[in-house]
Amino acid sequence: MENKTKLDQSRAPIYEALERFRKMRVVPFDVPGHKRGRGNPELTAFLGQQCVGVDVNSMKPLDNLCHPVSVIREAEQLAADAFGAAHAFLMVGGTTSAVQSMVLTVCKRGDEIILPRNVHRSVINALVLCGAVPVYVNPEMDQRLGISLGMKREQVAKAIAEHPRAVAVLVNNPTYYGICSDLKAIVEMAHAAGMLCLADEAHGTHFYFGQNLPVSAMAAGADMASVSMHKSGGSLTQSSFLLAGPNVHPGYVRQIINLTQTTSGSYLLMSSLDISRRNLALRGVQIFEQVKKLAEYARAEINAIGGYYAFGQEMVNGDSVFAFDPTKLSVHTLDIGLAGIEVYDLLRDEYDIQIEFGDIGNLLAYISIGDRVQEIERLVSALAEIRRLYQKDPSGMMSQEYIDPEVVVSPQEAFYAAKESLPLRETEGRVCSEFVMCYPPGIPILAPGEKITREILDYIEYAKAIGCSMTGPEDPDILRLNVLA
């Protein structure tokens, strides 16, 4: 049932219950064993009494995340109302757990799901868990920037026509770089074919609260969305929302969540979701207007330096870039002869500036509700100095974000199959049984079930050589890969 009346968004039921609980001075003969911090004075000194004092276990006055009936349920109803969803679920395992619960809700073994290849590893992890089979829509690349764009409408229509028994279409809204597909059109195509539409909105929390931003999944009519509240929404790391529309059974979603999510939900994370949702519901319009202005200012200043390209609304083409998230500060660096990861390292090592990520051709500085003009100016001046001091000849540099793979077997089949470990260069032509990716952004270069080509091996060695943080394989040095035996 969709909410018929607007709820009081100035409420924060979990936070209020914790404040009541704090005043009661209850004697704890339950877990956690630190007993409001008394048993671990070093931890209490580090985190503070305010924090450890509300690091408590589920109990009747505080409800239970696995089966909410009171304050957590109220918090979820307020979240659903604030996000324009039929139902909302508090998630304490990060947006990874929200994405996995979303995919596991709609897919079972053997089902096909249509998705872009530039998904976060959590999507493919969910396919490993449930045995669904990916039907990849390989988004086109922007040749100058080396990044994948959104899914074209005709590509999605073709995938739906060729795979009429697929159960769902999954869309990134937006990508890490701020690029959005035509979500409304994709929702309509999916629904017309009897499929559900899912959105990975790890980087789109602000779409629900800001003005003149790309459409949010719930507003576009999507059936489920994973919203990373801790990224642009201000809650604590690892806290997230899973949203559902009216076509999804909430009781079943809860059962799916409870397959993998902890039975000891952190009240620190849950109260941070509650307080952050209240903040955005009451003040989100002003907050994200300010974030947008900061990002636009930064873009203009960086583009005035020369050599860098901070891309923005000019990317929009009405299809593969249907819309652009103006809060994203993505900067192309190859024209100054430096990979994004090299600029990332220089910013951190020489200027004490920590940005979100650098990849082969670009960097992303995350602008959010906690930023001020002075930080932006410090970043801009550091970038100008890096260009002056470190600029090189850009010839011979790779640019692509990843290489379109060939899927040979399903992710689940490959992950659990008999395998052997081979030196990297000896794996050419074999089928990979593990992940290889630069993290962030966590988009796999190789996923289980994909054919290993010379081009992909060149890419992996290049990414390692320029300093990308490579993750995924069993071998921590990524000198060897596991392949199907």
Disulfide bonds with the S-S distance in Angstrom:
none
